[in-house]
Amino acid sequence: MIYLDYAATTPVDQRVLDAMLPYFRENFGNPSSVHRLGQKAETAVESAREKVAAILHCRADEIIFTSCGSESDNLALRGAAMAKRIASSRKWILTSKAEHHAVSKTAVQLEKEYGFLLEWLDLDEHGAVTIESLSKAVCNDTALASVMYANNEIGTINPIPDLAEIAKANNILFHTDAVQAAAYMDVNVEKLGVDLMSLGGHKFYGPKGVGALYVRKGTNLLPHMTGGGQEFGLRAGTQNVPYIVGFAEALHLAAEERESRTGHVKPLRDHIIGQVLETIPDSRLTGHPENRLPNHASFVFKDVDGNLLLQMLDSAGFACSSGSACKTGNPEPSEVITSLGYSRDWALGSLRITLGVDSSPEQVDEFLKVLPALVEKARGLNRK
Ligand SMILES: *Cc1c(COP(=O)(O)O)cnc(C)c1O
């Protein structure tokens, strides 16, 4: 099997696993315990927090460990919206239809069930939120804006520092979902200017089931998990010590090896884009042509059933995706692709290829050898 789906998840780096293992059995203590075994676990969690803070250029007490990227998004949106409601009458939430469902469905719930008002920000033809679209939407009553750093389905990178600046000038909290971006982009929160930022471990060779939320000092959140006072009272529950250790090590390695990882995947990615557009008729690149994640290639093919194409690729030995992994098996076109303006006959034929540290030129060549014929075959079946 040739794995071309690193945006869905990545394998745990051996060095990350080695860092985690001692915290399952030898050092299994509860970080909240007073005794030495507990203190050892607490030290591990606090070192991990400092390691993450150093990469984000923030204070250690601005990092909240969570159970995943989705939880970080939920805590950011629901926590900030609820805290705003307590402190002021600001009711509007601004976000876009290109967001991961962990953001967009949370925003919809806040509108439907909790009385907030929701405005979808306009997207440009590459699926980016522009300075103009945010400027146009902000008002005195805006509580919060949430715009993802880089899109998981189409790879487009948003101009976060510019957007955060507009939010700041209007006294609006700004959240970014950096779950996909953190594998390749600088996550320095001072440069980004964000108040809240979500991260998830398994997108950068860390374990699944662990994430973090950056919460700028002075930003009020209503905790969505109440109980013991863990994570500065914002997220109750005994910390998942080995996974937190793994998360920090994986983020550290991602930051340290960012240039070499980018240098490895980018030429392979560019080769895929060039070849696919050249050899496959009625094919289009989705997302921004340059301003996109370096490991990310995404396309639409006219009159192709994207899910059928994925199955055919799977049978041929290639693991790809048609967008976000959670949507596989869903016959409706992706909202992200539709919001780019593609009609149904194009939008249903989406394909996402995402590369990683173990991707090789040989794998890419093998993939490019089989893809054109499979697209033609899927197209033929579509006409029947
Ligand atoms: C994967 C992903 C998430 C969800 O992260 P989990 O850790 O799987 O919950 C959220 N946002 C984006 C952009 C993602 O790519």
The ligand as a Tripos MOL2 file, in Angstrom:
@<TRIPOS>MOLECULE
LIG
   15    15     1     0     0
SMALL
NO_CHARGES

@<TRIPOS>ATOM
      1 C1         -7.8140   16.8580   11.5140 C.3       1 LIG1
      2 C2         -8.3420   18.2410   11.6750 C.ar      1 LIG1
      3 C3         -9.1370   18.5830   12.7800 C.ar      1 LIG1
      4 C4         -9.5680   17.5710   13.8180 C.3       1 LIG1
      5 O1         -8.4910   17.1240   14.5850 O.3       1 LIG1
      6 P1         -8.6680   15.7610   15.4430 P.3       1 LIG1
      7 O2         -7.4400   15.7220   16.2850 O.co2     1 LIG1
      8 O3         -8.7290   14.6570   14.4350 O.co2     1 LIG1
      9 O4         -9.9090   15.9050   16.2140 O.co2     1 LIG1
     10 C5         -9.5630   19.8850   12.8910 C.ar      1 LIG1
     11 N1         -9.2310   20.8100   11.9830 N.ar      1 LIG1
     12 C6         -8.4640   20.5260   10.9060 C.ar      1 LIG1
     13 C7         -8.1320   21.5970    9.9330 C.3       1 LIG1
     14 C8         -7.9960   19.2240   10.7130 C.ar      1 LIG1
     15 O5         -7.2580   18.9340    9.6460 O.3       1 LIG1
@<TRIPOS>BOND
     1     1     2 1
     2     2     3 ar
     3     2    14 ar
     4     3     4 1
     5     3    10 ar
     6     4     5 1
     7     5     6 1
     8     6     7 2
     9     6     8 1
    10     6     9 1
    11    10    11 ar
    12    11    12 ar
    13    12    13 1
    14    12    14 ar
    15    14    15 1
@<TRIPOS>SUBSTRUCTURE
     1 LIG1         1 GROUP 0 **** ****
